[in-house]
Amino acid sequence: MSLNRTPRGDRVHIALFGKRNAGKSSIINAITNQDIALVSSVKGTTTDPVYKAMEILPIGPVVIIDTAGLDDEGELGELRKKKTLDVLNKTDLAILTIDAESGITDFEKGILKSIKDKKIPVAGVVNKTDIKNISKDELKSMEKELSLKLIPVSAIENKGIEELKNEIIRLLPDNDKGHELVGDIIESGDFVVLVVPIDTAAPKGRLILPQQQVIRDILDNDAISIVTKEYKIKETLENIGKKPKIVITDSQVFERVSKDTPDNIMLTSFSILFARYKGDLIKLIEGAKKLESLKDGDKVLIAEGCTHHRQSDDIGTVKIPRWIKEYTGKDIEFEFSSGFKYPNNLKDYSLIVHCGGCMLNRREVQHRIKVALDNNIPIVNYGVLIAYVKGILERVTEPFPIANKMLKDAKSSLSNS
């Protein structure tokens, strides 16, 4: 993936919800000024959520999600509605689409409640005003019924679309506020050394997405990135002529890089950076402690947010299970899932070990953590777990004072007990 292209996980996710034939696809085409979504007068043309990554001026990089109608019918219709509701778990901003002809029904009220329950910003539109004109009094009455501002639009005639765009801009959450990869750790002119192993799992001809994103963040903050392999880290540190602010490594080579990086240089991993950037580093550290109480026969779920070709020594299916067994000395059962959902039997697991979530947006990573904790299942991500079993978690959380203090306090409490 090119550094010039914003990855889906870092794009604002805007999803449209409403009944069949309310004009959601037409609104997408009008907002984007492109024929992206299939439009038809036949109800149920959109059967599954459709994702389109694109740029919308002046909003910027987004993912537009067109969903199936909430009034879909039959057994297949129920499955489509479930997929539509699942989209809420990754939605940064929702657009509730009301058909001017049919007005407000229980379907719109139900989805609006679900949107508000998840605290998702929502823009309301009344579409097809070219077919049925909506007076100001009617609009006010509808707004009062829903407790939501509504924008009358005609997607076909491109009326009200600019007003809708302005409302989207007004409501968009500031996804970067308080969430940075390395920008709050480094300063202009700092050297940052990145350790990138090139093994059979490395994609040919490019770096993996987390590495690309960290490099971009370093450049955005006017610092200097130096990329090296794990067996060159000692030589690199000796030859660059300046003490780097921090070394960031792939978690799989933590042990070697920690050994070759002097204690007076901060050290962390790409995965731990993403645990903080998209997830909840404190909760994930707490999840790592579950390793201490795992028993023979306990089930551990290894969950990944995407599908990829697995190598013979795959991190998720081979290395992490091996490290957990070596650390605990227990006969643990491992099960694996990949893609955008957990398995249905979540309560069967004693621990969830999740990937870094580079292909997921922040809202979905947060949702996955919440689902685990709501089911009283500890959750940890790859980087935190690897650092924990290698005995270096306290060191690699040094750049993050709150998490580091929690670990030191826990260590002190344990030694005093």
N, C-alpha and C positions, 0 to 999 in steps of 0.2 A: 504494500500500500504506500502510496506517495505521501511524503510529508506535507504536501500541499493540499491533501484531501482530508477533511475533518472526519475521523472515524465515527461510526454510528453511535458508539457508546458515549461520545462527547457532544452529540447533537441534541438540541431540544426536541423532545417527542411531543408532537401535537396530534391528538386523536379526535376524530369526529364521531359522535354518537347520535342516534336517532332511529326513527322507524324506517322500515323499508320504503323506498321511493320518496323519502323526504328531501332528496337532492344533495346528499352528503358528497357524492362523487362529483357532481356539478360544481359544488362550492370549492372543492379541492382544485379543480381545473381553473376556476375563476381566480382563486388566490395565487396559484402558481403561474397563471397565464399560459398554461400548457394543457394539452389533452393527455393527462396522465392516467386518470381514472376512467374506467369503462362506464359509460352513461347509457341507460336504457329506460324506457317507460315501463318495462317489465319489473315487477316487484322481486327483490332478492337477487339482483344482478351481482352484487358483491356478496360472496358466500363465505369467505375467510378474510381475516384482517390482511390488508395489503399495505406494505411498507415502502415508502419512497424517500430516499435520502436526497436532499437537494438544497439549494440556496434560495431564500426568499428575501428580496430586498424590501425594506432595510433591516429585516429581522436577522438574516445571516443563515448559518448552516442549521438545518432542521431535518427531522424525520416526520413526514406526514403519514398518518395511519388512517386508512379508510376501513370502517368496520361494517359487519353485517347488521341488518336491521334488527332491532330489539323485539319486533313483533313477528319474527320468523316463526313458522308453525311446524308441527310434526316432530318426530324423534330427531331427524337431522337438523331441524330448525333449533331444537334445544341445544344441540351440540354447538351450533354456530353461535348462539347467544352466549354460551359459556365461554367460547373463545373471545367474543367481544368483551365480556366482563373481565377476562384475564388481562386484556390490554390495559386496563386501569392501573395495573401494577407497575407499568413502565411509562405512564402518561405524565408529562410535566405540565401540560395545559390541555384542557378538554374544550371542544366546541359542541355544545348541545344544539342540534338542528331540529327545528319544529316546522312542520308542513303547514303553511298558511291556510290551506284548504281544510285540513282536519283539526287544526288547533292543538291545544294541550290535552294530552290523554294520560292515563296512568303509566304508560311506558316512559314518557318524558319525566314524569314525577319520580318514578322509580330509579332511573339512571342518574338523575340529578342528585337524589339522596345518596346514592353510592359514590358519586363524585365528591360530594361535600364531606361524606364520612371519611374519605381518604385525604381530605384537605388539599384537593387538587384545584388550582385556579380554573375557572370555567367562564367561557364567553358564550352567550346565548344568541342564536339567530333565528329569525322567522323567515324561512325561504319561500320562494314562489309568489312573491308579491306582484309579479307580472300577471299571475292568474287571478289571485284574490288580493285586492288592496286592503291593507290594514290601516285603520284610522288611528290617530294619536290616542284617542280614548280607549280603543281596543288594545293597543299596545300597552298602555299603562295598566289596564286591567290584567293582562297576561303577566306583566312584570310583577304585579302585586301577588298574583296567585302563586308564582314560582319564587318570589323574593330574589329575582335575578334580572339584571339589565339585559334587554333584548334589542338586537339590531335587525331592522327589516332589510332583507336583501332579495335581489333577484339574480341568482347565479347566471341565468341564461342571458339577461340583459346587462350583466356586470354592474348592477346598481347596489350600493351599500357595501361593496367589497373593500373599498379603501377605509371606510369606517370600521369594518371588521378587522382589517389589518392593524389599524391604530389601537383597537381594543386588545388585540393579541399582544401587541408591543407593551401596552400598559400593564397587562396581567402577567407577562412572562416573568417567572422567577429568575433571580440572579444566581444561576447555577454555580458561578465561580466564587461568589462571596463567601469568604471563610473556608474555601476549599481549594488548596493548591497542592501541586505535586512536590515541587522543591522551591518555589518562589519565595516562601517565607523563611527558608533556611539559608539561602545563598544571597550574596550581594553582587553588584556589578563588578566584574573583573575577577571574581573567584574562579579557581580551577575546580572542576568536578570530574573525577575519574569514574568512568563507567566500565564495569567488567562484564564482557559479553562472551560467554563460551560459544564456540562454533562446533557443534557436534551433529550427530545424525538427525536430531530433532529440529535443528535450526533450519528455517526456510531458505531455500537456495536463492542467492542473489539479493537478499534483503534482511533487515532486522525485524524482530517481532514488534507488534504494536506497542506494548508498554515501553520498550526501549526507544522507539521513535518518539513517543509522546514526551518522555522525560528529556530527551535531547532538545525537542522543540521548546519545552518550558525553560530549560537552561538558556537557550538562545534568546527567548522572550525577555529574560531577566538580565541580559547583557553579560552573562557569565560565559566561561569557556569550558567546553566539554572535551574530554580526552578519552577515547575509547580503546580498550585493550582486552586481551584475552586473559583468562585466569592464571595461566602459567607465566605471564609477562607482567603481572601486577607489581612484583617486587622491583623488577628492572625499571618499570615505568615510574614508580614513585621515586626511585633514586635519580632518574635522569631528567625529570621535568623542571627541576631548578626552583620549584616553589611548592610549599606545602599546600596540598589541596584542601578545600573546605570540607569535602566529604567524598567518600568512596561509595558508589552504588553498584551492587552486584546482583547477578542472577542468583536466586536462592539456592539453586542446586549445587553451587560451588562455594557456599558460605564458609565451610570449614577451612578450605585452602586460603581463601581471600582474607578471612579473619586472622589466620596465622601470619600472613605476609603483609598485613596492614598494621603499622604501629598504633599503639593504644591512644596516642594523642591525635589521631585522625578519626573523625566520625565515620561510622560505617552503617549502612543499611542496605535494603534490597528493593528492587523494583516492586515486588509483591507487597512488601510492607508499606511502601509509598501509596500503592493503590488501595490497600486496606484502610488507610487514613483518608485518602482522597474521595473514595466512593462509599466506603463502609463505615465501620465503627471500630477503631483500633482497640479501644478499651474492652469492648464486648468480645472481640476476637481473641485478645490475650486471655481473657477469663475462660474462653472456650478451650484454649490450649491446656489449661490446668486439669481438664477432664481426663487427660491421659493418665494422671496419677491414680484414678479410681476405676479404670476399665478392668473388666473381669473376663475370664475365659468364656467364650461364646457370645460376648457382646457384639452387636452389629455396628459397623461404622460405614456411613455413606460418603463416598467420594463424589462430589457434585461439580460439574463443569458447565459453564454458561454457553459453550459453543461445542460444535462437533469438529474434530480434526483427525487427520490420519495419525494413527498411533504407531510409535516405533517400538522396537524390541525392549528398550529400557525406558518406557514411557513414564513421565513424572507422576501422573495421576494413578495409573493402574498397576505400576510396578514399584517405583521408588518409594512413594509415600507409604503404601502398605508395608513395605519391607522395613522402613525406618520406624514405623509405629510398633511393629512386632519386636524389633530389636530393642526399642526403648522400654516397652512395657513388659516384655517377656511373657505376654499373654497370647492365647490362641484366639485371635480376633477374626470375626467374619467381615469381609468387605463386600459392599455392593456399589455399583457405579451408575451414575446418571449423567446425561449430557443434554444440552438444549435449554429451553426457556422455562422448564417446569421441574419441580421436585416430583418424585414418585408419590403415589397416593398413600403408601404405608409408612408415612413419615415417623409415626410414633414408635415404630419398631427399632429405631436407631438410638444408640447411646451418644453418638457424636456425629456431626456433619463437618467434613473437611471440604471447603469450597475453594475453587480456583480464584485467581486474582480478579476475575470479572471484567477483563479489559474490553470484552465485546458487549457488556451490559451497561446501561446508563445508571446514574447514581440512584435514581428512584427505585429501579428494580433490584439493585444490590441491597439497598436498605430494606426493601420488601422481603427479600429472601432471608435476611438476618432476623427480621421481625417474625416471620412465619416460624422459623426455627425456635426462637425464644418463646413465642406464644404456645408452642408445643412442648415447652420445658426441655428442649434439646440444645445443648451447648453447640456452638459453631465456631470454627476457626478457619483461617485461610491458609493456603499453601506456605506462604512466606513466614507467617508467624509460627506455624507448626514446625517448619524445618529449623528455624532459629531456636525454638524451644527444645527440640530433641537434640540439637547439637550443643546446647548449653550456652548459647550466645545471645539469647533474647534481650537480656538487660543491656548488653553493649549496643545492639543494633536499634534499640529504641531510644538511645541517648539523644538523638536529634529532636525527640518529641517529649518535652519535659513532663507532661501530665501522665502519659503512659509509663515513662521511665520511673517516675516517683511511685506509681502504684506498684510496680515490680519490686522496687527497693523496699517499700514499706512491707510488702508481703514477705519478702526474704527476711527482713528484720523481725517481723512478728513470728515467723517460723523458727528462727534461731533462738528467740527468747522463750518459746513455749517448751 
